[in-house]
């Protein structure tokens, strides 16, 4: 785990993340990727302005003693403007945003409601590692914390991302979670 001004962040596969610099650089997505971006595991294609904004909003909430939730973090980090609990996002996106079963950087992974996660969950895809693995940025998987670059693997029989396991601890994937699919940032109602 890494302590920063934003709380505790999970480290993906033992890599450190450059977080503090992102949060205070408003024009970083306009600049070319640097060697530091690659060394510190900042995925190519992530909108760094949106990520920095999402992290600033987390800090504001934490400093005010308020709870950090997955929905506002995913909305701020991805730019996908859907309101409501996470379990409503998939249906709310229909006819507004492109949806599918293939992950893209910047898309939101929509987790279905379960008995242990009754409000569902949403997370932004920060990197597509392979056909069966992505990295996600999300909030409140660990209570009131942000996790950046957390590995998720597709364990569905058909390779359609309908069932996944999330690496909550380095080297250890948790239980299987059902997923609706991916909400892409491309608006279809525009």
Secondary structure, 3 states (H helix, E strand, C coil): CEEECCEEECCHHHCCCCCHHHHCCCCHHHCCCCHHHHHCCCCCCCCHHHHHHHHHHHHHHHHCCCCCCHHHHHHHHHCCCCCCCHHHHHHHHCCCEEEECCCCCCCEEEECCCCCCCCCEEEEEEEEEECCEEEEEEECCCCCCEEEEEEEEECCCCCCCCEEEEEEECCEEEEEEEEEEEEEEEECCC
